[in-house]
Amino acid sequence: MTTPNGDRSDRSPWNWLLVVPIVLPLLPFLFNSDEPRLFGFPMFYWLQLAFIAVGVTCTTIVYQMTKRGR
């Protein structure tokens, strides 16, 4: 959707930060091992939880940097 003057509001360079939580879980060399273990959980499981934290952090940063005065 465009604004009345034709300028799009979603053209911020901060939006590129949203690529990080999409691409990061697609890199299999990051979690292609059993070690190290954290509290007995293999790396795959706790790294998935870390990916959630990265996604929330990136989304929060992009939102805060691109919101307009309301």
C-alpha positions as CSV (number, residue, x, y, z in Angstrom):
1,M,0.0,0.0,0.0
2,T,1.3,3.4,-0.9
3,T,0.9,6.7,0.8
4,P,-1.1,9.5,-0.9
5,N,2.0,11.2,-2.3
6,G,3.3,7.9,-3.8
7,D,6.2,7.5,-1.5
8,R,6.4,4.0,0.0
9,S,6.9,3.7,3.7
10,D,8.7,0.3,3.7
11,R,11.9,1.4,2.0
12,S,14.1,1.5,5.1
13,P,17.6,0.0,5.0
14,W,16.8,-1.4,8.5
15,N,14.5,-3.9,6.8
16,W,17.5,-5.8,5.6
17,L,18.1,-6.9,9.2
18,L,15.1,-9.1,8.9
19,V,17.0,-11.3,6.5
20,V,19.2,-12.5,9.3
21,P,16.6,-14.6,11.2
22,I,15.5,-16.1,7.9
23,V,18.9,-17.1,6.6
24,L,20.5,-18.1,9.9
25,P,18.5,-21.4,10.4
26,L,19.1,-22.4,6.8
27,L,22.9,-22.8,7.4
28,P,23.3,-26.4,8.4
29,F,27.0,-26.2,9.3
30,L,25.9,-24.2,12.4
31,F,24.0,-27.1,14.0
32,N,25.3,-30.2,12.3
33,S,26.8,-31.6,15.5
34,D,25.8,-33.2,18.8
35,E,28.3,-31.3,20.9
36,P,28.5,-29.0,22.8
37,R,25.6,-29.8,25.1
38,L,23.8,-27.2,27.2
39,F,22.1,-28.6,30.3
40,G,22.1,-32.0,28.6
41,F,20.4,-30.8,25.5
42,P,22.2,-31.4,22.1
43,M,23.3,-28.3,20.2
44,F,20.5,-28.6,17.7
45,Y,17.8,-28.0,20.3
46,W,19.3,-25.1,22.2
47,L,20.4,-23.5,19.0
48,Q,16.8,-23.5,17.7
49,L,15.9,-21.5,20.8
50,A,18.7,-19.1,20.2
51,F,17.4,-18.6,16.6
52,I,14.1,-17.5,18.2
53,A,15.8,-15.0,20.4
54,V,17.8,-13.7,17.3
55,G,14.5,-13.3,15.4
56,V,12.8,-11.5,18.2
57,T,15.7,-9.2,18.7
58,C,16.0,-8.4,15.0
59,T,12.3,-7.7,14.7
60,T,12.3,-5.4,17.7
61,I,15.3,-3.4,16.4
62,V,13.7,-3.0,13.0
63,Y,10.4,-2.0,14.5
64,Q,12.0,0.6,16.8
65,M,14.1,2.1,14.0
66,T,11.4,2.3,11.4
67,K,8.3,3.4,13.3
68,R,7.0,6.8,12.7
69,G,5.7,9.2,15.2
70,R,2.2,8.1,16.1
